[in-house]
Structures are given as structure tokens and as C-alpha cells.
């Protein structure tokens, strides 16, 4: 493979973080089609899960990680970037698995 056709690992990782963001957006939008979910969100109680300022802040922090990693993957030193990508990717995978067991039953 010649040098022009080769894509750097940093660009691949940055693109993967962008893809993660799109999956989150897709899942959130698709979730709004569940009957009554928007009404539950507006009341602040989703089947026992209280929608508080802390809950919303933690959600914002969770969604900020992939956004920041798109940029940080391209600019951080290689060694630190590698460690950060591994740690944060594992954390997001674990959170995604845990989220499967929280909330309402599949509809």
C-alpha cells in the first residue's frame, strides 16, 4: 500500500469516536418512538429513574467524551493518546452494557 492511500491510526480512531457519537444519537432518536416516553421525560420520572440536574449533567459528561476524543486523538502525544483511547473505550463499552439493564423493558 502506498503512502497516499494509507490512513493513519489517529484518523481511524478519531473516525471511530465520531461513529460512536452517531450511534448514541441514533439510539436516542429511535428511543423517542416508544409510546409515552417523551411524556415520562417531561414529568421527570422514567419508570422510577428520576431525571434530575445531576442525571442530566452526568449524561452531558458521558456524551462529551466522544466529542472531545475526536479532537484529542489527533493532537495528544502518541503514548498518552493510546492509553486514553483504551481506557475511555473500555469505560464506554462497560457503560453501554450496563445501560442495557437500566430503564424500561424492550418494546
Backbone bond lengths (Angstrom), bond angles and torsions (degrees), N, CA, C in turn:
res aa  C-N    CA-C-N  psi(-1)  N-CA   C-N-CA  omega(-1)  CA-C   N-CA-C  phi
1 X - - - 1.457 - - 1.532 107.90 -
2 X 1.313 116.81 129.66 1.459 119.13 -179.11 1.531 110.95 -78.72
3 X 1.323 116.48 166.41 1.465 122.03 -174.64 1.525 113.54 -64.13
4 X 1.331 118.28 -30.87 1.464 120.52 -178.35 1.530 112.05 -70.46
5 X 1.313 117.49 -33.10 1.459 121.30 -177.44 1.526 112.36 -85.98
6 X 1.303 117.75 -10.26 1.461 121.44 -176.24 1.530 110.62 -80.89
7 X 1.319 116.20 132.78 1.461 121.79 178.47 1.524 107.62 -103.75
8 X 1.318 116.17 130.64 1.461 119.82 -176.72 1.527 110.61 -68.90
9 X 1.314 115.14 153.76 1.462 121.28 178.03 1.523 110.58 -60.30
10 X 1.317 117.64 -37.86 1.470 121.05 179.02 1.529 111.23 -60.79
11 X 1.307 116.49 -43.12 1.477 119.30 179.02 1.520 110.93 -67.53
12 X 1.323 116.91 -37.53 1.465 119.79 177.62 1.532 110.29 -62.92
13 X 1.328 116.94 -45.64 1.465 120.45 179.46 1.519 111.39 -64.22
14 X 1.305 116.72 -42.16 1.458 120.95 178.43 1.529 110.37 -60.65
15 X 1.316 116.26 -41.52 1.461 121.23 177.89 1.522 111.26 -66.16
16 X 1.318 117.62 -37.86 1.464 120.68 176.93 1.527 111.45 -63.82
17 X 1.339 118.08 -40.22 1.472 120.47 176.63 1.530 110.27 -64.73
18 X 1.323 117.32 -36.88 1.466 120.47 175.92 1.526 110.01 -63.05
19 X 1.323 116.79 -41.82 1.455 121.72 177.88 1.520 111.31 -62.07
20 X 1.321 117.26 -40.67 1.468 121.17 177.04 1.534 109.66 -58.32
21 X 1.326 117.04 -44.01 1.473 120.20 178.98 1.524 110.76 -59.95
22 X 1.324 117.51 -43.54 1.469 120.18 179.93 1.528 111.37 -64.38
23 X 1.325 117.24 -37.59 1.467 119.34 176.75 1.525 111.38 -63.95
24 X 1.334 117.09 -41.65 1.467 119.99 176.77 1.525 110.62 -60.92
25 X 1.331 116.35 -45.69 1.468 120.33 -180.00 1.525 110.07 -61.69
26 X 1.319 117.01 -45.40 1.460 121.37 -180.00 1.521 110.62 -59.70
27 X 1.319 117.59 -47.30 1.462 121.23 -178.79 1.525 111.22 -63.12
28 X 1.319 117.59 -40.53 1.468 120.46 179.27 1.516 111.35 -65.18
29 X 1.320 117.26 -45.46 1.463 120.46 -179.85 1.526 110.45 -65.20
30 X 1.312 117.00 -43.26 1.461 120.04 179.31 1.534 110.40 -63.44
31 X 1.319 117.48 -35.51 1.458 121.57 179.32 1.517 113.33 -62.84
32 X 1.329 117.18 -28.83 1.465 120.55 179.89 1.524 112.58 -66.49
33 X 1.332 118.05 -15.41 1.460 120.96 178.65 1.525 112.20 -77.47
34 X 1.327 117.55 -11.41 1.465 119.61 176.80 1.529 108.82 -65.17
35 X 1.298 116.36 128.96 1.464 121.72 -177.00 1.525 110.66 -57.87
36 X 1.335 116.05 123.99 1.454 122.30 174.89 1.515 115.64 84.81
37 X 1.325 118.33 -3.60 1.465 119.62 -176.22 1.527 112.06 -65.12
38 X 1.312 117.54 -43.15 1.466 120.01 -178.60 1.530 110.08 -63.09
39 X 1.323 116.61 -39.14 1.472 120.16 177.74 1.537 110.23 -62.95
40 X 1.334 116.89 -41.13 1.467 120.89 177.89 1.527 110.75 -63.41
41 X 1.313 116.82 -41.44 1.463 120.70 178.92 1.521 110.02 -61.93
42 X 1.329 116.06 -42.83 1.467 120.16 -178.18 1.531 112.20 -67.74
43 X 1.327 117.58 -28.38 1.469 119.79 176.63 1.528 111.18 -80.30
44 X 1.331 117.21 -17.20 1.466 120.72 177.84 1.512 114.46 89.38
45 X 1.329 116.95 10.34 1.461 120.44 -179.39 1.523 108.71 -140.26
46 X 1.335 115.20 112.14 1.468 120.57 -179.74 1.520 107.50 -108.61
47 X 1.322 115.14 90.95 1.471 121.51 179.60 1.528 112.26 49.71
48 X 1.329 116.25 48.82 1.462 121.81 177.76 1.519 114.59 93.69
49 X 1.314 117.81 -13.58 1.462 121.69 177.46 1.528 107.73 -89.00
50 X 1.325 116.77 111.92 1.460 121.98 -176.03 1.533 109.45 -79.84
51 X 1.328 116.11 125.71 1.457 121.69 177.27 1.528 107.26 -88.91
52 X 1.332 115.62 96.22 1.460 122.16 -177.92 1.525 109.57 -110.87
53 X 1.326 116.26 176.25 1.460 119.92 176.64 1.525 110.80 -62.77
54 X 1.320 116.83 -37.62 1.463 120.77 178.45 1.530 110.15 -64.09
55 X 1.329 116.49 -44.44 1.464 121.43 178.57 1.528 110.58 -59.50
56 X 1.330 116.58 -46.18 1.463 121.00 -179.78 1.527 111.62 -66.68
57 X 1.343 116.63 -38.17 1.462 120.09 178.31 1.529 110.71 -64.75
58 X 1.330 116.67 -44.11 1.466 119.82 179.70 1.532 110.69 -64.30
59 X 1.337 116.99 -36.21 1.462 120.28 175.23 1.518 111.48 -63.57
60 X 1.332 116.00 -40.66 1.461 120.31 178.49 1.533 111.07 -64.59
61 X 1.324 116.33 -40.77 1.468 120.29 177.65 1.525 109.80 -63.49
62 X 1.322 117.00 -44.91 1.462 121.50 179.86 1.532 111.23 -59.31
63 X 1.329 116.96 -41.65 1.460 120.54 -179.03 1.529 112.37 -77.82
64 X 1.320 117.71 -20.48 1.465 121.14 179.01 1.524 112.29 -74.81
65 X 1.310 116.90 -24.04 1.469 120.16 -177.53 1.532 111.54 -62.44
66 X 1.338 120.10 -53.18 1.469 118.13 178.48 1.530 112.31 -62.24
67 X 1.335 117.22 -35.97 1.461 120.55 179.64 1.532 109.77 -61.48
68 X 1.328 116.31 -46.92 1.465 120.60 -179.81 1.534 111.02 -67.07
69 X 1.331 116.63 -36.96 1.460 119.98 -176.23 1.525 112.56 -68.64
70 X 1.321 118.20 -26.03 1.468 120.40 175.17 1.525 109.13 -56.32
71 X 1.327 116.21 -45.04 1.470 121.59 -179.52 1.532 111.44 -80.17
72 X 1.331 117.01 -48.41 1.466 120.68 -173.98 1.526 112.34 -62.07
73 X 1.319 117.09 -33.25 1.466 120.32 178.53 1.525 111.35 -60.59
74 X 1.316 116.43 -30.80 1.464 120.54 -178.06 1.523 113.57 -85.05
75 X 1.340 118.22 -21.67 1.464 119.15 -171.64 1.525 115.34 -116.15
76 X 1.321 119.06 -18.33 1.469 120.24 -178.42 1.524 111.56 -74.64
77 X 1.320 116.87 156.07 1.468 119.68 173.83 1.530 110.51 -59.05
78 X 1.318 116.58 146.03 1.465 122.66 -170.65 1.532 113.16 -54.92
79 X 1.317 117.95 -47.16 1.467 120.45 -175.98 1.525 111.38 -64.33
80 X 1.330 117.03 -46.59 1.457 121.47 179.25 1.525 110.48 -66.00
81 X 1.316 116.71 -39.24 1.462 122.44 179.34 1.531 110.61 -61.14
82 X 1.309 116.84 -43.44 1.463 121.59 -179.67 1.523 110.60 -60.92
83 X 1.335 116.06 -49.39 1.462 120.72 -179.13 1.527 110.70 -62.54
84 X 1.329 116.64 -46.03 1.460 121.27 -178.83 1.527 111.39 -62.18
85 X 1.316 117.80 -42.84 1.460 121.17 178.57 1.523 111.59 -62.86
86 X 1.310 117.36 -42.52 1.470 120.79 179.99 1.521 110.32 -64.85
87 X 1.322 116.96 -48.68 1.471 121.04 -177.39 1.526 111.05 -63.59
88 X 1.320 117.36 -48.52 1.461 120.08 -176.98 1.531 112.33 -70.18
89 X 1.320 117.37 -34.49 1.467 119.86 177.18 1.528 110.15 -65.50
90 X 1.325 117.32 -43.73 1.468 120.52 177.70 1.526 110.11 -62.69
91 X 1.330 117.10 -42.57 1.465 120.77 179.17 1.532 110.86 -61.37
92 X 1.322 117.76 -43.21 1.467 120.49 -179.89 1.525 111.43 -68.31
93 X 1.316 117.78 -36.01 1.464 120.28 176.65 1.517 110.06 -64.52
94 X 1.333 117.35 -45.87 1.465 120.64 178.51 1.527 111.30 -62.13
95 X 1.323 117.38 -42.17 1.464 120.35 177.68 1.522 111.36 -63.50
96 X 1.313 117.38 -40.47 1.467 120.64 179.28 1.525 110.72 -62.57
97 X 1.324 116.74 -40.64 1.463 120.48 178.14 1.530 110.12 -66.56
98 X 1.332 117.73 -42.35 1.462 120.85 179.28 1.526 111.29 -64.35
99 X 1.328 117.67 -37.47 1.460 121.45 -179.35 1.526 111.15 -64.52
100 X 1.318 117.56 -26.27 1.459 120.33 177.28 1.526 112.01 -59.99
101 X 1.330 116.59 -27.76 1.456 120.90 -175.15 1.523 113.27 -102.55
102 X 1.332 117.66 7.65 1.464 122.39 179.83 1.516 108.73 -114.20
103 X 1.323 115.94 144.14 1.464 119.68 175.80 1.505 112.42 99.97
104 X 1.301 114.61 -152.32 1.454 121.08 -173.66 1.515 110.99 -81.79
105 X 1.344 115.39 166.46 1.460 120.95 174.37 1.524 108.73 -69.96
106 X 1.327 116.62 154.24 1.476 117.90 176.32 1.525 110.19 -58.81
107 X 1.299 116.33 142.99 1.476 119.64 -177.03 1.507 110.97 -110.35
